[in-house]
Amino acid sequence: MTTAHNLGFPRIGAQRELKKAQEAYWRGDIDAEQLEQTGRELRARHWQLQADKGLALIPVGDFSFYDTLLDLTATLGVVPPRFGWEGGEVDLDTYFRMARGRAPSGTPAAACEMTKWFDTNYHYIVPELEVDQLFALSSSRLFEQVAEAQALGHTVKAVLPGPLTWLWLGKTRGDDFDKLDLLDALIGVYGEILQRLREQGVEWVQIDEPILALDLPQAWRNAFESTYTRLQTPGLKRLLATYFGPLQDNLDLACRLPVDGLHVDAVRAPQELAIVLDKLPTYKVLSVGIVDGRNIWRTDLDAALATLSPLKARLGERLWIAPSCSLLHVPVDLDGEDTLDAEIQSWLAFAVQKVEEITTLQQVLDQGEETVDEVLGVSRVAIASRRHSERTHNPAVREGVAAITDELTQRNSPYPQRSIEQRKAFNLPLYPTTTIGSFPQTPTIRRVRRDFKQGKLTENAYREQIQAEITEAIQRQETLGLDVLVHGEAERNDMVEYFGEQLAGFALTANGWVQSYGSRCVKPPVLFGDVSRPRPMTVDWATYAQSLSDKPVKGMLTGPVTILNWSFVRDDQPRAETCEQIALALRDEVNDLETAGIGIIQIDEAALREGLPLRKADWKHYLDWAVRAFRITASGVADVTQIHTHMCYSEFNDIIASIAEMDADVITIETSRSDMELLDVFEDFHYPNEIGPGVYDIHSPNVPEIEQIVSLMEKAARRIPAERLWINPDCGLKTRGWPEVERALENMVSAADTLRKAAAASAA
């Protein structure tokens, strides 16, 4: 028999039940036991669903109240001293303080750093490592969940992040040292975890080592062999899981490691299957990730079977099939979509449907096509419908892309010349203050948008109420004394979904939620066809906001690369081509904003780094077309129009030259959680334009002190001339509440005033 299994299931719930419970707990509306009960209910539901669909092994350990890498950090007892943990079991509130800086109990502290999980829009909490780091088994949550699943009658496959991936993703604090120096102690506690699982009767444990898809130093490659030699637990079988890319130079290593099975990503690296098959020892199982765990398109089952059938003939029962990676990255269930276009819906598969695809493939391999003839027929019709649909192609859009020239990617003048014009036009003070764009999405705002969508509000009534919210946002900013204002984005549900609603070539789901971090969920639009802009999208809101103030108000757009990377993107043409289509549509919007009198336009590229290929050899190609797309969007304006962009929660130091090539007049980036560490690159790289290093962490409810902001900006000024520095939060403020936002921005403006006075005194 072929073994059908899954690497992980979405944990948020089809109706975002986990998000609602988390936030209720943080507000104090429910207690810890009620939150735990929600977790138990979701786990039981998801385990049973996968079992009912026919999976042989049910993943346990993929559930988390915030982040699975943070779960392992807590299990290992790696809690930074500032959180006041004194040993023993890491309790829920210590865990949440590490994640977000605050919990219902305990003293608030600076949250641990958060960044992107490889090339996805999921964020993990970065482990903090010290030179004398101690490890101790400090959380029993995994073992409790295994017992839960077993009590419900499920055959469990425990899921763990691998020790080397965890160590690789951690960051050293204090004295610099080689992280591999900690490996011996780490393996000791990891061995205890595996032994406990064996004692619970677990037969298989899935150990995720996605860093095998990266360029690894030789010392780390060597560490894999020694680590997995030591982590052999009699009676416990280990499936080493790799995903997100090809193994390349790590392929031989992965095949020969002393484990019992290997999972490979056959969606991202189908060309490696034959090589792996030849090199894998005959005692190991091969798990083939044949269903795309990163996107929502229905699997071509005939093509998948053409790949799997020869493997089945050669491997027999040693063939396992699964999604390419955890299904964390896709929505829960397509059956909840009752407003989506029927034809487009037939092209899609969410997590539940992907599990069904896996078990369908398993049935065909083991029992023949006749057992699932009807299912295969439906699949074939849907695949043909999408392949031949005229809805995916627009000749005018394709002609526009073909006509793009290098001239279309160039501003009229270089930055030094533009900056002179802009300084005259805006007359901003030293250390100008601004925000990233969004303000709190209050219950009133959400109700207004919901009522309008449901037809309970007329368009005129909707516009009046959103204009009232914009008016309030402008008034609050003027009272606070900010220098460059924003309209607050009250009309926007999400920075990508909002544009997906208005651009041709996109479809929107009702419940297609995926977790971005913690309780933050996003609903990516489905980019199924050629992209164009039927009408202006933001101009009316921006011009209304600008009419309320003599200060400049930024026009706010999401950039082409971020719209691409934060959508479920068509896979039937190169991503670069799709991105240029989006760029041309946005270019029209930028030009219309300028014509309407908006002098500062922010084009957010929060996901630029996220789309970077995992292998450095592939970086240049991606960065070339990504930067080109941004410049197509931004380059049609006059010198006096100031272009801003924003990037958040990623490592930028190794791509700073490409960021400079974007030629934005001002870039704002996240630096607060890393204590301005991201600005170290400017000691060696002369960044030519202006920069706003985020001075406080908006993902934490903690309000920054004036002295803290001043200290961070003084660090920045040692790397970048003060006349080219801005002061701003590190991201948008939509997830926060007005009381903390106003206190934080008041402190930010006061910090700017302190810095200006110090600069004036120094000049005198």
Residue pairs with C-beta under 8 A, 6 or more apart in sequence:
1 56
1 317
1 366
2 312
2 317
2 319
2 320
2 321
2 362
2 365
2 366
3 56
3 57
3 285
3 287
3 317
3 319
3 320
3 321
3 362
4 54
4 55
4 56
4 320
4 321
4 322
4 358
4 359
4 361
4 362
5 55
5 56
5 57
5 59
5 157
5 287
5 320
5 321
5 322
5 358
6 50
6 55
6 57
6 58
6 59
6 322
6 323
6 327
6 355
6 358
7 59
7 62
7 159
7 206
7 208
7 241
7 243
7 263
7 289
7 293
7 322
7 323
7 325
7 326
7 327
8 59
8 62
8 159
8 325
8 326
8 327
8 328
9 46
9 49
9 50
9 59
9 62
9 326
9 327
9 328
9 351
9 355
10 46
10 327
10 328
10 330
10 331
10 332
10 351
10 514
10 515
11 18
11 42
11 46
11 62
11 63
11 64
11 328
11 515
12 18
12 19
12 332
12 513
12 514
12 515
12 521
13 19
13 42
13 45
13 332
14 332
14 333
14 336
14 511
15 511
16 513
16 521
17 38
17 41
17 42
18 38
18 39
18 42
18 65
18 519
19 519
19 520
19 521
21 30
21 34
21 35
21 38
21 39
22 35
22 65
22 66
22 518
22 519
23 519
24 30
24 34
24 35
25 31
25 32
25 34
25 35
25 104
26 96
26 100
26 102
26 103
26 104
26 519
28 104
32 92
32 93
35 65
35 92
36 92
39 63
39 65
40 148
42 63
43 60
43 63
43 145
43 148
43 149
44 148
44 152
46 63
47 58
47 60
47 149
47 152
47 154
48 152
48 154
49 352
49 355
50 58
50 59
50 355
51 58
51 154
53 352
53 355
53 356
53 359
54 359
54 362
54 363
55 355
55 358
55 359
56 155
57 155
57 156
57 157
57 204
58 149
58 154
58 155
58 156
58 157
59 157
59 159
59 206
60 142
60 145
60 146
60 148
60 149
60 154
60 156
60 157
60 158
60 159
61 68
61 71
61 142
61 145
61 146
61 158
61 159
61 160
62 68
62 159
62 326
62 328
63 145
64 70
64 71
65 92
65 95
65 96
66 95
66 96
66 99
66 100
66 125
66 517
66 518
67 99
67 123
67 124
67 125
67 517
67 518
68 124
68 159
68 161
69 117
69 124
69 125
69 127
69 161
69 166
69 169
70 95
70 98
70 99
70 112
70 124
70 125
71 139
71 141
71 142
72 160
72 161
72 166
73 79
73 98
73 125
73 127
73 166
74 90
74 94
74 95
74 98
74 138
74 139
74 141
75 90
75 137
75 138
75 139
75 141
75 142
75 193
76 135
76 136
76 137
76 138
76 166
76 186
76 189
76 190
77 87
77 90
77 134
77 135
77 136
77 137
77 138
77 189
78 127
78 128
78 129
78 133
78 135
79 85
79 90
79 94
79 98
79 138
80 98
80 112
80 128
80 173
82 109
82 110
83 94
83 97
83 98
83 106
83 109
84 94
84 106
84 107
84 109
85 94
87 136
87 138
88 138
89 138
89 139
89 140
90 138
90 139
92 103
93 103
93 104
93 105
93 106
94 103
94 106
95 103
96 102
96 103
97 103
97 106
97 108
97 109
97 111
98 111
98 112
98 125
99 111
99 112
99 125
99 518
100 111
100 518
100 699
100 700
100 701
101 108
101 109
101 110
101 111
101 697
101 700
101 701
101 702
102 108
102 700
102 701
102 702
108 701
108 702
110 673
110 697
110 700
110 702
111 125
111 673
111 697
111 699
111 700
111 702
112 125
112 126
112 127
112 128
112 673
113 125
113 126
113 128
113 171
113 673
113 674
114 123
114 124
114 125
114 126
114 517
114 649
114 673
114 699
115 123
115 124
115 126
115 649
115 650
115 651
116 122
116 123
116 124
116 609
116 610
116 649
116 650
117 123
117 124
118 210
118 213
118 244
118 614
119 244
119 610
119 611
119 612
119 613
119 614
120 244
120 294
120 329
120 610
121 329
121 514
121 516
121 522
121 565
121 566
121 607
121 610
122 328
122 329
122 515
122 516
122 517
123 516
123 517
123 649
124 169
126 169
126 170
126 171
127 166
127 167
127 169
127 170
127 171
128 170
128 171
128 173
129 167
129 170
129 171
129 172
129 173
129 179
129 182
130 172
130 173
130 174
131 172
131 174
131 175
131 177
131 181
133 182
133 185
134 185
135 182
135 185
135 186
135 188
135 189
136 189
137 189
137 192
137 193
137 196
142 158
142 160
142 193
142 197
143 196
143 197
143 200
146 156
146 158
146 197
146 200
146 202
147 200
149 156
150 156
150 200
150 201
155 203
156 202
157 202
157 204
157 205
157 206
157 239
158 197
158 202
158 204
158 205
158 206
159 205
159 206
159 208
160 193
160 205
160 206
160 207
160 208
161 207
161 208
162 207
162 208
162 209
162 211
162 240
163 183
163 186
163 187
163 190
163 227
163 231
164 183
164 209
164 211
164 220
164 223
164 224
164 227
165 208
165 209
165 210
165 211
166 186
167 179
167 180
167 182
167 183
167 186
168 179
168 211
168 214
168 220
169 211
170 179
172 179
180 219
180 220
180 223
183 223
183 227
187 227
187 230
187 231
190 231
191 230
191 231
191 233
194 205
194 231
194 233
194 236
194 238
195 233
197 205
197 236
198 233
198 234
198 235
198 236
202 236
203 235
203 236
203 237
204 236
204 237
204 238
204 239
204 260
204 261
205 236
205 237
205 238
205 239
206 239
206 241
206 263
207 238
207 239
207 240
207 241
207 259
208 241
208 243
209 224
209 240
209 241
209 242
210 241
210 242
210 243
210 244
210 325
211 220
212 224
212 242
212 247
212 250
212 253
212 254
213 242
213 243
213 244
213 245
213 246
213 247
213 250
213 265
213 268
213 614
213 615
214 245
214 614
214 615
215 249
215 615
215 616
216 250
221 250
221 253
224 253
224 257
225 253
225 256
225 257
225 258
228 238
228 240
228 257
228 258
228 259
229 258
231 238
232 258
237 260
237 261
238 259
238 260
238 261
239 259
239 260
239 261
239 262
239 263
239 285
239 287
239 320
240 254
240 257
240 259
240 261
240 262
240 263
241 263
241 287
242 254
242 262
242 263
242 264
242 265
243 263
243 264
243 265
243 268
243 289
243 293
243 324
243 325
244 265
244 268
244 325
244 614
245 265
245 268
245 269
245 613
245 614
245 615
246 265
246 268
246 269
246 271
246 272
246 615
247 254
247 264
247 269
247 272
247 276
248 272
248 615
251 272
251 275
251 276
251 279
252 279
254 262
254 264
254 276
255 262
255 276
255 279
255 280
255 281
256 279
256 281
259 284
260 283
260 284
260 285
261 284
261 285
261 286
261 287
261 320
262 276
262 280
262 284
262 285
262 286
262 287
263 287
263 288
263 289
263 320
263 322
264 272
264 273
264 276
264 286
264 287
264 288
264 289
265 289
265 324
265 325
266 273
266 288
266 289
266 290
266 307
266 324
267 289
267 290
267 291
267 292
267 293
267 294
267 324
268 324
270 307
273 288
273 307
273 311
276 286
277 286
277 311
277 314
277 315
280 286
282 318
284 318
285 315
285 318
285 319
285 320
286 311
286 315
286 318
286 319
286 320
287 320
287 321
287 322
288 307
288 308
288 311
288 319
288 320
288 321
288 322
289 322
289 323
289 324
289 325
290 299
290 304
290 307
290 308
290 321
290 322
290 323
290 324
290 358
290 361
291 299
291 304
291 322
291 323
291 324
291 349
291 354
291 357
291 358
291 361
292 299
292 323
292 324
292 354
292 571
293 323
293 324
293 325
293 326
293 327
293 328
293 329
293 330
293 354
294 324
294 325
294 329
294 330
295 330
295 568
295 569
295 571
296 330
296 331
296 348
296 349
296 350
296 512
296 526
296 568
297 347
297 348
297 349
297 386
297 568
297 571
298 346
298 347
298 348
298 349
298 353
298 357
298 379
298 382
298 383
298 386
299 349
299 354
299 357
299 379
300 379
300 383
301 357
301 360
301 361
301 364
301 376
301 379
301 380
302 376
302 379
302 380
302 383
304 357
304 361
305 361
305 364
305 365
308 319
308 321
308 361
308 365
309 365
311 319
312 319
312 365
319 365
321 358
321 361
321 362
321 365
322 358
323 354
323 358
327 351
327 354
327 355
328 514
328 515
329 514
330 350
330 351
330 354
330 514
331 350
331 351
331 509
331 511
331 512
331 513
331 514
331 523
332 350
332 351
332 352
332 511
332 513
333 350
333 351
333 352
333 353
333 511
334 345
334 348
334 349
334 350
334 352
334 353
335 352
336 510
336 511
337 345
337 509
337 510
337 511
337 512
338 510
339 510
340 348
340 507
340 508
340 509
340 510
341 507
343 385
343 389
343 391
344 391
344 507
344 526
344 528
346 381
346 382
346 385
347 382
347 385
347 386
347 528
348 526
349 356
349 357
350 512
360 372
360 375
360 376
363 371
363 372
364 371
364 372
364 376
369 376
386 392
386 528
386 572
387 572
391 528
391 529
392 528
392 529
392 530
392 570
392 572
393 529
393 530
394 504
394 505
394 529
394 530
394 532
396 532
397 505
397 530
397 531
397 532
397 581
397 584
398 530
400 581
400 584
401 577
401 580
401 581
401 584
404 580
404 584
404 632
408 632
408 635
408 636
409 628
409 631
409 632
409 635
410 631
410 635
411 418
411 634
411 635
411 637
411 639
411 663
412 638
412 639
413 639
415 663
415 665
415 688
415 689
416 688
417 639
418 639
418 640
418 642
418 665
419 665
419 689
419 690
421 639
421 640
422 639
422 640
422 642
422 665
425 599
425 640
426 484
426 552
426 599
426 600
426 642
428 483
428 484
429 483
429 752
429 756
430 722
430 723
430 755
430 756
430 759
431 713
431 722
431 725
431 726
431 727
431 752
431 755
431 756
431 759
432 483
432 484
432 726
432 727
432 752
433 481
433 482
433 483
433 484
433 726
433 727
433 728
433 748
433 749
433 752
434 482
434 483
434 484
434 485
434 486
434 554
434 668
434 692
434 726
434 727
434 728
435 477
435 482
435 486
435 728
435 729
435 732
435 733
435 745
436 486
436 602
436 604
436 646
436 668
436 694
436 728
436 729
436 730
436 731
436 732
436 733
437 486
437 488
437 489
437 495
437 554
437 556
437 602
437 604
437 646
437 732
438 486
438 488
438 489
438 492
438 495
438 732
438 733
438 734
439 473
439 476
439 486
439 488
439 489
439 490
439 733
439 734
439 738
439 741
440 733
440 734
440 735
440 736
440 737
440 738
440 741
441 490
441 734
441 735
442 738
444 469
445 466
445 469
445 490
448 457
448 462
448 465
448 466
448 469
448 490
449 491
449 493
451 457
451 462
452 459
452 462
457 465
466 490
466 491
466 541
467 544
469 488
469 490
470 487
470 488
470 490
470 541
470 544
470 545
470 548
471 548
473 486
473 487
473 488
473 490
473 545
474 485
474 487
474 488
474 545
474 548
474 549
474 553
475 548
476 738
476 742
477 485
477 486
477 745
478 485
478 549
478 551
480 742
480 745
480 746
480 749
481 749
482 551
482 745
482 749
483 551
484 551
484 552
484 553
484 554
484 600
485 545
485 549
485 551
485 552
485 553
485 554
486 545
486 553
486 554
486 556
487 541
487 542
487 544
487 545
487 553
487 556
488 545
489 495
489 556
489 732
489 734
491 498
491 541
492 498
493 523
494 522
494 523
495 558
495 562
495 566
495 604
495 606
495 732
496 522
496 524
496 525
496 558
496 562
496 563
496 566
496 567
497 508
497 522
497 523
497 524
497 525
498 537
498 558
499 506
499 525
499 537
499 557
499 558
499 563
500 506
500 508
500 524
500 525
500 526
500 527
500 563
500 567
501 508
501 525
502 533
502 534
502 535
502 537
503 531
503 532
503 533
503 534
503 537
503 582
503 585
504 529
504 530
504 531
504 532
504 533
504 534
505 527
505 528
505 529
505 530
505 531
505 532
505 581
506 525
506 526
506 527
506 528
506 531
506 567
507 525
507 526
507 528
508 523
508 525
508 526
509 523
509 525
509 526
511 523
512 523
512 524
512 526
512 568
513 521
513 522
513 523
514 521
514 522
514 523
514 524
515 521
516 522
517 699
518 699
520 699
520 735
522 566
524 566
524 567
524 568
525 567
525 568
526 567
526 568
527 563
527 564
527 567
527 568
527 569
527 570
527 578
528 570
529 570
530 581
531 578
531 581
531 582
531 585
532 581
532 584
532 585
533 585
533 586
533 588
533 589
536 589
536 592
537 589
538 555
538 556
538 557
538 589
538 593
539 555
539 589
539 592
539 593
539 596
539 598
542 553
542 555
542 556
542 593
542 596
542 598
543 596
543 597
543 598
545 553
546 552
546 553
546 597
546 598
552 599
552 600
553 598
553 600
554 598
554 600
554 601
554 602
554 644
555 590
555 593
555 598
555 600
555 601
555 602
556 601
556 602
556 604
557 586
557 589
557 590
557 593
557 601
557 602
557 603
557 604
557 633
558 603
558 604
558 606
559 586
559 603
559 604
559 605
559 608
559 629
559 630
559 633
559 645
560 579
560 580
560 582
560 583
560 586
560 629
560 630
560 632
560 633
561 579
561 605
561 607
561 608
561 611
561 626
561 629
561 630
562 604
562 605
562 606
562 607
562 608
563 582
563 586
564 575
564 578
564 579
564 582
564 607
564 611
565 607
565 610
565 611
566 606
566 607
569 575
569 578
570 578
576 625
576 629
579 625
579 626
579 629
580 625
580 628
580 629
580 632
582 629
583 629
583 630
583 632
583 633
584 632
586 603
586 633
587 632
587 633
587 634
587 635
587 636
590 601
590 603
590 633
590 634
590 636
590 637
591 636
591 637
593 601
594 601
594 637
594 638
594 641
599 640
599 641
599 642
600 641
600 642
600 644
601 634
601 637
601 641
601 642
601 643
601 644
602 643
602 644
602 645
602 646
603 630
603 633
603 634
603 643
603 644
603 645
603 664
604 645
604 646
604 647
605 630
605 645
605 646
605 647
605 662
606 646
606 647
606 648
606 649
606 731
608 626
608 630
608 647
608 650
608 655
608 659
609 647
609 650
609 651
609 652
609 655
610 650
611 622
611 626
612 619
612 622
612 623
612 655
613 619
613 621
613 622
619 655
623 655
623 658
626 658
627 658
627 661
627 662
630 645
630 662
630 664
631 662
631 663
634 643
634 645
634 662
634 663
634 664
635 663
637 643
642 665
642 666
643 664
643 665
643 666
644 664
644 665
644 666
644 667
644 668
645 662
645 664
645 666
645 667
645 668
646 667
646 668
646 669
646 731
647 659
647 667
647 668
647 669
647 670
648 669
648 670
648 694
648 730
648 731
649 670
649 731
650 670
651 678
652 659
652 669
652 678
652 681
653 678
653 680
653 681
656 681
656 682
656 685
656 687
657 685
659 667
660 685
660 687
660 688
660 689
663 689
664 689
665 689
665 690
666 689
666 690
666 691
666 692
666 726
667 689
667 690
667 691
667 692
668 691
668 692
668 693
668 694
668 726
668 728
668 730
669 678
669 691
669 692
669 693
669 694
669 730
670 678
670 694
670 730
670 731
671 677
671 678
671 679
671 693
671 694
671 695
671 712
671 716
671 730
672 694
672 695
672 696
672 697
672 704
672 712
672 730
673 697
673 730
675 712
675 715
676 693
676 712
676 715
676 716
678 693
679 693
679 715
679 716
679 719
679 720
680 719
682 719
682 720
683 719
687 720
689 724
690 724
690 725
690 726
691 716
691 720
691 724
691 725
691 726
692 725
692 726
692 727
692 728
693 712
693 713
693 716
693 725
694 728
694 729
694 730
694 731
695 704
695 708
695 709
695 712
695 713
695 727
695 728
695 729
695 730
695 748
695 751
696 703
696 704
696 708
696 709
696 729
696 730
696 744
696 748
697 704
697 730
698 729
698 730
698 731
698 732
698 733
698 735
698 736
699 731
699 735
701 736
701 740
703 740
703 743
703 744
703 747
704 744
704 747
704 748
705 747
706 747
706 750
706 751
706 754
709 727
709 747
709 748
709 751
710 751
710 754
710 755
713 725
713 727
713 751
713 755
714 755
716 725
717 725
717 755
722 755
722 759
727 748
727 751
727 752
727 755
728 748
729 744
729 745
729 748
733 741
